[in-house]
Amino acid sequence: MIKNNISQITSSINTKSFGFTPDGNEVFCYTITNTKGTEVSIMTYGATITSLKIPIGNGQKIDVALGFDSLEEYINSYYLPSPPYFGTTVGRFAGRINNAEFSLNGERNFLNKNHGEHNLHGGILGFSRKLWKVIASTSEENPSITLEYISKNNEENFPGELTVQVTYTLTSANELKVSYTATTSEDTIVNLTQHSYFNLDGHSNAVSNQKLIINSEKILETNDELIPTGNFVPLKNHPFDFNEAKDCPTSIDNTFLLENDTSVSELAEQNAVTLISEKNKLQLSVITNQPAVHIYVGGNCFGKIKGKENADYHPKSGICFETQNFPDAPNHAHFPNSVLKKGELYNHKTTFKFENL
């Protein structure tokens, strides 16, 4: 344990073993606690958030993130018909890539197909299923932990050796800041995201009674296989217009644009989404520098999943806010640039801010 006395409640980082992978590598789980008693747990398998506990008064905390109790359950979840990717770091490219192929510098690249004819969330063995290494931590007033993964050249057939770092920081203002950086040995494509499912009423409840606000005027149009057509759909008078607070949708799998200038791949940080629980008087704001947020509720694997603390997860158990570039961006010239060139730095920032109302 690393401690630094700040006030009557100390911030800290605790470490424990979370089990072993089938090939014998030990996985560790790090729990970060801030001075307000908020705590987030992150394991080295997939740089995954396994729990996020927020104080709601009367000495109570609720776990607002879906997940499993054991490493084995996380590993086995990737063999479900539609893996949930609970809490993971998704890469090398979040979302779908049409026909699992794209052109870069005049050459056609053919990726592994893991979603019908398409590449989804980085392929068969994406970053979510890799063992990350902890390279730094601090237990100051805003405790943090940094994990690193080095993706070899041609892993899942992506070009370039990609060095990725993610830093999770838990601030004294109850913000969970997630910062991704990446560099590459040669030009490649990158689109990372954090894939936690949230439920402000607690992970064993339904999100359908919570209120949702999305600061977006357009969504991506997609075909029957959820591949972007290249067109944008205005949200005025659309069922997914959430510019004013409405009940969470019971099923959604759509990409919301956060900036009208679709040539911009990195924005000034802005408030993308607000989720409100009237039951627990708790609000989550999602702030990001990414050009889109993909919002997801549901999935055909739900109803079969036993979550942590013996919870029965179902299609309305959680809502996922995947801040990212547009899916299939490499195949649409008018989408934000997803190419990371040698010598450049990929810089993705997302903040999950929790406030008691």
DRENROSE-865106 format. One line per 2 residues: number of its first residue (from 1); their letters; for each residue x, y, z of C-alpha. Coordinates in Angstrom, 2 decimals, always signed. Layout:
NUM) a) X Y Z | ...
END
This chain:
1) mi) +0.00 +0.00 +0.00 | +1.16 +3.51 -0.88
3) kn) -0.27 +6.27 +1.29 | +0.09 +9.99 +1.59
5) ni) -1.85 +11.71 +4.37 | -3.93 +14.51 +2.88
7) sq) -6.80 +14.83 +5.35 | -8.74 +12.62 +7.71
9) it) -9.34 +10.33 +4.73 | -6.16 +9.41 +2.88
11) ss) -5.75 +8.71 -0.78 | -4.17 +5.35 -1.48
13) in) -3.35 +2.62 -3.95 | -3.84 -1.00 -2.90
15) tk) -2.61 -3.97 -4.92 | -3.83 -7.57 -4.94
17) sf) -3.55 -10.60 -7.18 | -6.57 -11.10 -9.44
19) gf) -5.61 -14.56 -10.66 | -3.62 -16.13 -13.49
21) tp) -4.18 -16.26 -17.24 | -4.34 -19.72 -18.88
23) dg) -0.69 -19.34 -19.91 | +0.37 -18.71 -16.30
25) ne) +0.78 -14.93 -16.17 | -0.38 -13.27 -12.96
27) vf) -2.93 -10.48 -13.23 | -2.99 -7.73 -10.60
29) cy) -5.81 -5.44 -9.54 | -5.06 -1.93 -8.25
31) ti) -7.63 -0.04 -6.18 | -7.24 +3.74 -6.08
33) tn) -9.04 +5.69 -3.36 | -9.32 +9.48 -3.21
35) tk) -9.76 +11.69 -0.16 | -13.57 +11.55 -0.51
37) gt) -13.67 +7.78 -0.33 | -14.43 +7.22 -4.01
39) ev) -12.56 +4.19 -5.28 | -11.82 +2.66 -8.68
41) si) -10.28 -0.76 -9.29 | -8.24 -1.48 -12.41
43) mt) -6.74 -4.81 -13.42 | -3.78 -5.37 -15.70
45) yg) -5.74 -7.70 -18.01 | -7.09 -5.31 -20.62
47) at) -6.31 -2.26 -18.44 | -9.86 -2.93 -17.27
49) it) -12.00 -1.05 -14.74 | -13.51 -3.79 -12.56
51) sl) -15.40 -1.55 -10.14 | -16.11 +2.11 -9.43
53) ki) -17.61 +2.88 -6.04 | -19.11 +6.30 -5.35
55) pi) -20.23 +7.60 -1.91 | -23.92 +8.60 -1.90
57) gn) -24.30 +9.66 +1.74 | -25.18 +7.92 +5.01
59) gq) -21.86 +6.09 +4.78 | -23.06 +4.20 +1.69
61) ki) -21.18 +3.56 -1.54 | -22.59 +2.15 -4.74
63) dv) -20.70 +0.35 -7.48 | -21.70 +2.12 -10.70
65) al) -19.72 -0.08 -13.14 | -20.64 -3.53 -14.46
67) gf) -18.11 -6.33 -14.22 | -17.21 -9.78 -12.92
69) ds) -15.82 -11.16 -9.68 | -13.06 -13.27 -11.26
71) le) -10.46 -13.12 -14.00 | -11.80 -16.38 -15.43
73) ey) -15.21 -14.78 -16.01 | -13.63 -11.83 -17.85
75) in) -11.62 -14.18 -20.06 | -14.60 -16.44 -20.77
77) sy) -16.83 -13.46 -21.66 | -14.90 -13.03 -24.92
79) yl) -16.31 -16.36 -26.11 | -19.92 -15.20 -25.78
81) ps) -21.87 -14.53 -29.03 | -21.49 -10.79 -28.39
83) pp) -18.67 -10.12 -25.89 | -19.56 -7.24 -23.55
85) yf) -16.00 -5.83 -23.13 | -16.87 -4.83 -19.55
87) gt) -14.66 -1.92 -18.43 | -11.85 -2.62 -20.87
89) tv) -9.46 -0.53 -22.92 | -10.48 -1.13 -26.53
91) gr) -7.93 -0.96 -29.36 | -6.12 -0.81 -31.67
93) fa) -9.30 +0.49 -33.32 | -12.60 +0.88 -31.45
95) gr) -15.77 +0.17 -33.40 | -16.23 -1.52 -36.74
97) in) -13.98 -1.41 -39.80 | -15.90 -2.36 -42.93
99) na) -14.80 -5.65 -44.49 | -11.83 -5.57 -42.08
101) ef) -9.74 -3.58 -44.57 | -8.48 -0.07 -45.24
103) sl) -5.92 +1.78 -47.35 | -2.93 +3.61 -45.89
105) ng) -0.18 +5.32 -47.88 | -1.41 +3.64 -51.04
107) er) -1.33 +0.12 -49.60 | -4.35 -2.03 -48.78
109) nf) -4.35 -3.51 -45.28 | -6.39 -6.63 -44.49
111) ln) -7.24 -7.05 -40.81 | -8.50 -10.09 -38.94
113) kn) -12.27 -10.57 -39.17 | -13.95 -11.11 -35.80
115) hg) -17.45 -9.73 -36.38 | -18.89 -11.39 -39.47
117) eh) -16.96 -9.91 -42.38 | -15.78 -6.96 -40.31
119) nl) -13.14 -6.03 -37.74 | -14.57 -4.96 -34.36
121) hg) -12.74 -3.42 -31.39 | -9.27 -4.34 -32.62
123) gi) -9.83 -7.87 -33.85 | -9.65 -11.37 -32.42
125) lg) -7.17 -10.55 -29.65 | -7.46 -6.81 -29.19
127) fs) -6.04 -4.68 -26.40 | -8.91 -5.78 -24.13
129) rk) -7.40 -9.27 -23.96 | -3.78 -8.25 -23.48
131) lw) -1.71 -8.10 -20.31 | -0.73 -4.50 -19.57
133) kv) +2.22 -3.44 -17.42 | +2.01 -0.86 -14.63
135) ia) +4.81 +1.66 -15.23 | +3.92 +4.47 -12.78
137) st) +1.65 +5.36 -9.88 | +1.16 +8.19 -7.43
139) se) -0.86 +8.50 -4.23 | -0.83 +12.27 -3.98
141) en) -4.08 +14.23 -3.55 | -5.13 +13.00 -7.02
143) ps) -3.91 +9.37 -7.03 | -3.20 +7.77 -10.40
145) it) -1.87 +4.69 -12.12 | -0.33 +4.36 -15.59
147) le) -0.35 +1.14 -17.59 | +1.47 +0.39 -20.84
149) yi) +1.03 -2.09 -23.66 | +3.32 -2.47 -26.68
151) sk) +1.47 -3.81 -29.69 | +3.86 -5.47 -32.12
153) nn) +4.06 -4.59 -35.78 | +1.35 -6.50 -37.70
155) ee) -0.53 -7.55 -34.56 | -4.03 -8.32 -35.87
157) nf) -2.44 -7.13 -39.18 | -2.26 -3.48 -38.10
159) pg) +0.95 -1.84 -39.35 | +3.56 -0.41 -36.98
161) el) +4.67 -1.18 -33.45 | +2.34 +0.87 -31.27
163) tv) +3.29 +1.87 -27.72 | +0.16 +2.73 -25.75
165) qv) -0.15 +4.19 -22.27 | -3.30 +4.78 -20.26
167) ty) -3.37 +6.82 -17.06 | -6.30 +6.58 -14.66
169) tl) -6.45 +9.53 -12.24 | -9.01 +9.87 -9.45
171) ts) -9.22 +13.52 -8.48 | -10.37 +15.06 -5.20
173) an) -13.33 +16.46 -7.19 | -14.59 +12.90 -7.84
175) el) -13.44 +12.89 -11.45 | -12.07 +9.74 -13.03
177) kv) -9.72 +11.05 -15.69 | -8.68 +8.62 -18.43
179) sy) -5.77 +9.67 -20.63 | -4.51 +7.63 -23.57
181) ta) -1.30 +8.36 -25.44 | +0.30 +6.35 -28.23
183) tt) +3.32 +6.47 -30.53 | +4.10 +4.27 -33.50
185) se) +7.17 +2.98 -35.34 | +5.42 +3.58 -38.68
187) dt) +2.20 +5.12 -39.92 | -0.86 +3.29 -38.61
189) iv) -4.47 +3.87 -37.54 | -5.52 +4.31 -33.91
191) nl) -8.86 +4.72 -32.15 | -8.89 +3.86 -28.44
193) tq) -11.78 +3.96 -25.99 | -12.79 +3.06 -22.45
195) hs) -15.65 +0.54 -22.46 | -17.23 +0.72 -19.00
197) yf) -20.96 +0.19 -18.59 | -22.44 +2.59 -16.04
199) nl) -25.48 +2.40 -13.82 | -25.89 +5.18 -11.26
201) dg) -28.48 +3.15 -9.36 | -25.92 +0.40 -8.85
203) hs) -24.71 -2.29 -11.23 | -27.47 -4.76 -10.29
205) na) -30.30 -2.40 -11.35 | -31.68 -1.07 -14.67
207) vs) -30.67 +2.21 -16.34 | -34.09 +2.80 -17.89
209) nq) -35.25 +5.05 -15.04 | -32.21 +7.32 -15.28
211) kl) -32.17 +10.56 -17.29 | -29.83 +11.09 -20.23
213) ii) -28.61 +14.26 -21.97 | -26.41 +14.06 -25.10
215) ns) -24.85 +17.25 -26.49 | -25.07 +16.29 -30.13
217) ek) -26.94 +17.44 -33.23 | -26.17 +14.48 -35.53
219) il) -25.58 +10.74 -35.49 | -23.85 +8.52 -38.02
221) et) -26.12 +6.75 -40.45 | -25.39 +3.00 -40.56
223) nd) -26.51 +0.01 -42.60 | -28.07 -3.19 -41.27
225) el) -24.63 -4.39 -40.09 | -24.01 -1.11 -38.21
227) ip) -21.37 -0.01 -40.74 | -21.38 +3.77 -41.36
229) tg) -22.72 +4.76 -44.78 | -20.83 +8.07 -44.65
231) nf) -23.98 +10.11 -44.13 | -25.03 +12.05 -41.04
233) vp) -28.56 +12.05 -39.63 | -29.87 +15.26 -37.98
235) lk) -31.30 +14.66 -34.52 | -34.03 +17.29 -34.62
237) nh) -37.34 +15.46 -34.11 | -35.42 +12.17 -33.98
239) pf) -36.13 +9.56 -31.24 | -32.46 +9.83 -30.20
241) df) -32.55 +13.60 -29.70 | -31.38 +13.86 -26.10
243) ne) -30.48 +17.56 -26.03 | -33.03 +17.76 -23.22
245) ak) -33.13 +15.17 -20.45 | -35.13 +12.03 -21.28
247) dc) -35.29 +8.50 -19.95 | -32.40 +6.31 -21.07
249) pt) -33.19 +4.31 -24.20 | -33.73 +0.60 -23.66
251) si) -31.76 -0.22 -26.81 | -29.20 +1.92 -28.61
253) dn) -26.00 +1.31 -30.57 | -25.23 +4.65 -32.25
255) tf) -22.41 +7.13 -32.75 | -23.18 +10.73 -31.78
257) ll) -21.13 +13.55 -33.34 | -19.71 +16.06 -30.88
259) en) -18.51 +18.64 -33.41 | -20.02 +19.85 -36.69
261) dt) -16.56 +20.12 -38.29 | -16.06 +16.43 -39.10
263) sv) -12.46 +16.97 -40.23 | -11.33 +17.49 -36.63
265) se) -9.93 +14.40 -34.88 | -9.11 +16.10 -31.56
267) la) -11.29 +18.79 -30.01 | -11.17 +21.08 -27.05
269) eq) -12.55 +19.11 -24.12 | -16.32 +19.39 -23.95
271) na) -19.22 +17.93 -22.04 | -20.58 +15.15 -24.25
273) vt) -23.06 +13.32 -22.04 | -24.85 +13.69 -18.71
275) li) -26.49 +10.78 -16.88 | -28.69 +11.47 -13.85
277) se) -30.03 +9.17 -11.14 | -32.90 +10.79 -9.26
279) kn) -32.98 +7.76 -6.96 | -29.41 +8.21 -5.67
281) kl) -29.16 +11.97 -6.37 | -26.08 +11.26 -8.46
283) ql) -24.93 +12.74 -11.76 | -22.27 +11.58 -14.22
285) sv) -20.81 +13.99 -16.79 | -18.66 +12.63 -19.62
287) it) -16.13 +15.19 -20.88 | -13.83 +14.42 -23.81
289) nq) -11.59 +15.76 -26.55 | -12.79 +13.08 -28.98
291) pa) -15.04 +13.88 -31.99 | -17.75 +11.35 -31.09
293) vh) -19.31 +9.23 -28.39 | -20.74 +5.84 -29.24
295) iy) -23.58 +5.00 -26.87 | -24.60 +1.42 -26.28
297) vg) -27.35 -0.27 -24.27 | -28.32 -3.91 -24.74
299) gn) -26.70 -6.81 -26.52 | -27.65 -10.38 -27.29
301) cf) -25.27 -11.78 -24.66 | -27.27 -10.26 -21.83
303) gk) -29.72 -12.38 -19.90 | -27.05 -15.09 -19.86
305) ik) -24.49 -13.22 -17.80 | -24.00 -13.54 -14.06
307) gk) -22.17 -10.43 -12.95 | -20.26 -9.60 -9.80
309) en) -21.94 -9.94 -6.42 | -24.29 -12.52 -8.03
311) ad) -26.07 -9.83 -10.08 | -28.11 -10.98 -13.08
313) yh) -27.14 -8.70 -15.96 | -29.84 -8.04 -18.56
315) pk) -30.20 -5.75 -21.63 | -30.86 -2.66 -19.48
317) sg) -28.20 -3.25 -16.82 | -25.79 -0.56 -18.01
319) ic) -25.07 +2.17 -20.53 | -21.72 +2.50 -22.27
321) fe) -20.23 +5.85 -23.35 | -17.43 +5.07 -25.83
323) tq) -15.67 +8.38 -26.48 | -13.74 +7.92 -29.70
325) nf) -13.24 +8.69 -33.36 | -15.92 +7.61 -35.84
327) pd) -16.19 +3.88 -36.57 | -14.76 +2.96 -39.99
329) ap) -13.01 +6.35 -40.16 | -10.10 +5.03 -42.30
331) nh) -12.58 +4.28 -45.11 | -14.25 +7.71 -45.22
333) ah) -12.15 +10.69 -46.32 | -14.58 +13.20 -44.76
335) fp) -14.47 +11.52 -41.31 | -11.94 +12.75 -38.71
337) ns) -8.40 +11.60 -39.39 | -7.54 +8.31 -37.67
339) vl) -3.97 +7.99 -38.99 | -1.16 +8.26 -36.46
341) kk) +2.09 +9.03 -38.23 | +5.53 +8.07 -37.05
343) ge) +6.81 +10.84 -34.78 | +3.32 +12.03 -33.81
345) ly) +1.52 +11.56 -30.47 | -1.99 +10.20 -30.14
347) nh) -3.72 +12.07 -27.31 | -7.13 +11.01 -26.02
349) kt) -8.64 +12.54 -22.89 | -11.93 +11.60 -21.24
351) tf) -13.21 +12.57 -17.80 | -16.03 +10.82 -15.95
353) kf) -17.17 +13.35 -13.36 | -19.46 +12.30 -10.52
355) en) -21.50 +14.82 -8.54 | -23.95 +14.38 -5.67
357) l) -27.08 +16.39 -6.38
END
